[in-house]
Amino acid sequence: MSLLSRFLRDESGATAIEYGLIAAGISVAIIAIVNGIGDKLSATFTSVSTQLRP
């Protein structure tokens, strides 16, 4: 019984899960930003390319 109560009070694994969730959230934000910048950059290069053609 005391083993079960110690197990339920132990919160050491919770911090690892929290850090994992934070890392996943940051990763999703970075991917979203890079995708947005990539689309704008592609449009800019396409515009410059069409303006340089004779």
N, CA, C and O of each residue as an XYZ file, in Angstrom:
216
protein
N       0.825     -1.196      0.000
C       0.000      0.000      0.000
C       0.866      1.255      0.000
O       0.558      2.230     -0.686
N       1.955      1.226      0.778
C       2.814      2.411      0.815
C       3.515      2.608     -0.530
O       3.793      3.742     -0.921
N       3.798      1.536     -1.227
C       4.407      1.640     -2.553
C       3.457      2.346     -3.525
O       3.887      3.177     -4.325
N       2.188      2.017     -3.453
C       1.191      2.648     -4.307
C       1.047      4.125     -3.984
O       0.949      4.945     -4.897
N       1.032      4.481     -2.715
C       0.895      5.895     -2.351
C       2.133      6.689     -2.750
O       2.014      7.845     -3.155
N       3.316      6.093     -2.644
C       4.542      6.776     -3.099
C       4.511      6.987     -4.608
O       4.928      8.030     -5.110
N       4.014      5.986     -5.317
C       3.918      6.092     -6.769
C       2.969      7.217     -7.175
O       3.263      7.967     -8.106
N       1.852      7.339     -6.496
C       0.872      8.373     -6.832
C       1.363      9.775     -6.470
O       0.965     10.744     -7.116
N       2.215      9.903     -5.455
C       2.745     11.212     -5.048
C       3.955     11.637     -5.879
O       4.299     12.818     -5.908
N       4.598     10.689     -6.550
C       5.805     10.985     -7.311
C       5.456     11.811     -8.546
O       4.653     11.378     -9.372
N       6.053     12.999     -8.679
C       5.782     13.888     -9.802
C       7.015     14.108    -10.671
O       7.037     15.046    -11.468
N       8.029     13.281    -10.541
C       9.265     13.496    -11.289
C       9.072     13.301    -12.792
O       9.748     13.961    -13.582
N       8.190     12.434    -13.196
C       7.943     12.219    -14.616
C       7.118     13.322    -15.251
O       7.140     13.486    -16.471
N       6.394     14.077    -14.448
C       5.543     15.135    -14.981
C       6.369     16.228    -15.646
O       5.948     16.785    -16.660
N       7.526     16.541    -15.099
C       8.326     17.602    -15.699
C       8.848     17.181    -17.069
O       8.931     18.014    -17.971
N       9.197     15.925    -17.245
C       9.667     15.451    -18.542
C       8.554     15.557    -19.583
O       8.802     15.941    -20.726
N       7.350     15.223    -19.189
C       6.210     15.335    -20.103
C       5.948     16.795    -20.443
O       5.660     17.123    -21.594
N       6.047     17.668    -19.454
C       5.836     19.096    -19.704
C       6.887     19.645    -20.655
O       6.555     20.405    -21.565
N       8.147     19.275    -20.464
C       9.200     19.720    -21.377
C       8.960     19.183    -22.787
O       9.218     19.881    -23.768
N       8.481     17.980    -22.892
C       8.166     17.412    -24.202
C       7.048     18.168    -24.895
O       7.114     18.418    -26.098
N       6.023     18.533    -24.138
C       4.922     19.313    -24.714
C       5.387     20.696    -25.139
O       4.968     21.193    -26.184
N       6.243     21.321    -24.349
C       6.775     22.637    -24.715
C       7.602     22.527    -25.994
O       7.463     23.357    -26.892
N       8.454     21.518    -26.084
C       9.279     21.322    -27.282
C       8.402     21.063    -28.511
O       8.696     21.565    -29.596
N       7.347     20.296    -28.350
C       6.442     20.030    -29.470
C       5.740     21.310    -29.908
O       5.584     21.550    -31.105
N       5.318     22.127    -28.959
C       4.671     23.397    -29.300
C       5.605     24.340    -30.030
O       5.206     24.989    -30.997
N       6.843     24.420    -29.575
C       7.825     25.267    -30.245
C       8.097     24.748    -31.650
O       8.228     25.537    -32.586
N       8.184     23.438    -31.809
C       8.416     22.851    -33.133
C       7.288     23.178    -34.101
O       7.540     23.513    -35.258
N       6.071     23.085    -33.643
C       4.922     23.403    -34.497
C       4.957     24.873    -34.897
O       4.678     25.208    -36.049
N       5.296     25.748    -33.961
C       5.371     27.179    -34.274
C       6.465     27.463    -35.298
O       6.258     28.254    -36.218
N       7.615     26.834    -35.149
C       8.716     27.037    -36.093
C       8.324     26.535    -37.485
O       8.600     27.202    -38.482
N       7.691     25.382    -37.559
C       7.269     24.843    -38.857
C       6.263     25.777    -39.528
O       6.348     26.010    -40.734
N       5.322     26.308    -38.770
C       4.328     27.219    -39.332
C       4.988     28.499    -39.852
O       4.634     28.988    -40.925
N       5.934     29.034    -39.105
C       6.622     30.260    -39.521
C       7.453     30.010    -40.774
O       7.428     30.816    -41.704
N       8.184     28.908    -40.807
C       9.030     28.594    -41.971
C       8.167     28.378    -43.211
O       8.539     28.816    -44.299
N       7.033     27.718    -43.068
C       6.141     27.530    -44.212
C       5.622     28.860    -44.730
O       5.555     29.068    -45.941
N       5.255     29.762    -43.834
C       4.769     31.074    -44.243
C       5.843     31.885    -44.947
O       5.577     32.518    -45.969
N       7.046     31.870    -44.410
C       8.157     32.595    -45.020
C       8.520     31.963    -46.359
O       8.830     32.676    -47.314
N       8.488     30.648    -46.440
C       8.814     29.950    -47.680
C       7.876     30.319    -48.818
O       8.320     30.511    -49.950
N       6.586     30.420    -48.530
C       5.619     30.800    -49.556
C       5.875     32.222    -50.044
O       5.839     32.480    -51.247
N       6.132     33.142    -49.123
C       6.395     34.533    -49.504
C       7.699     34.645    -50.279
O       7.783     35.395    -51.252
N       8.706     33.908    -49.857
C       9.994     33.943    -50.537
C       9.882     33.362    -51.936
O      10.484     33.890    -52.871
N       9.137     32.306    -52.093
C       8.922     31.719    -53.411
C       8.208     32.698    -54.334
O       8.569     32.822    -55.504
N       7.209     33.384    -53.824
C       6.491     34.376    -54.628
C       7.412     35.520    -55.022
O       7.329     36.018    -56.145
N       8.283     35.944    -54.124
C       9.221     37.022    -54.425
C      10.196     36.605    -55.520
O      10.436     37.370    -56.454
N      10.759     35.407    -55.420
C      11.686     34.938    -56.447
C      10.990     34.765    -57.797
O      11.578     35.057    -58.839
N       9.759     34.300    -57.784
C       9.004     34.164    -59.024
C       8.776     35.534    -59.659
O       8.905     35.688    -60.874
N       8.445     36.502    -58.860
C       8.227     37.860    -59.365
C       9.503     38.440    -59.949
O       9.475     39.039    -61.024
N      10.606     38.272    -59.265
C      11.888     38.779    -59.768
C      12.272     38.053    -61.046
O      12.781     38.673    -61.979
N      12.039     36.758    -61.101
C      12.388     35.971    -62.284
C      11.581     36.430    -63.497
O      12.135     36.569    -64.587
N      10.295     36.664    -63.323
C       9.467     37.089    -64.459
C       9.833     38.506    -64.904
O       9.719     38.819    -66.090
N      10.263     39.354    -64.000
C      10.645     40.710    -64.377
C      11.993     40.742    -65.082
O      12.252     41.666    -65.853
N      12.851     39.768    -64.843
C      14.174     39.746    -65.468
C      14.135     39.135    -66.875
O      15.053     39.349    -67.666
N      13.102     38.394    -67.183
C      13.015     37.767    -68.514
C      12.730     38.825    -69.563
O      11.957     39.753    -69.326
N      13.361     38.681    -70.735
C      13.137     39.671    -71.813
C      11.801     39.540    -72.475
O      11.488     40.303    -73.389
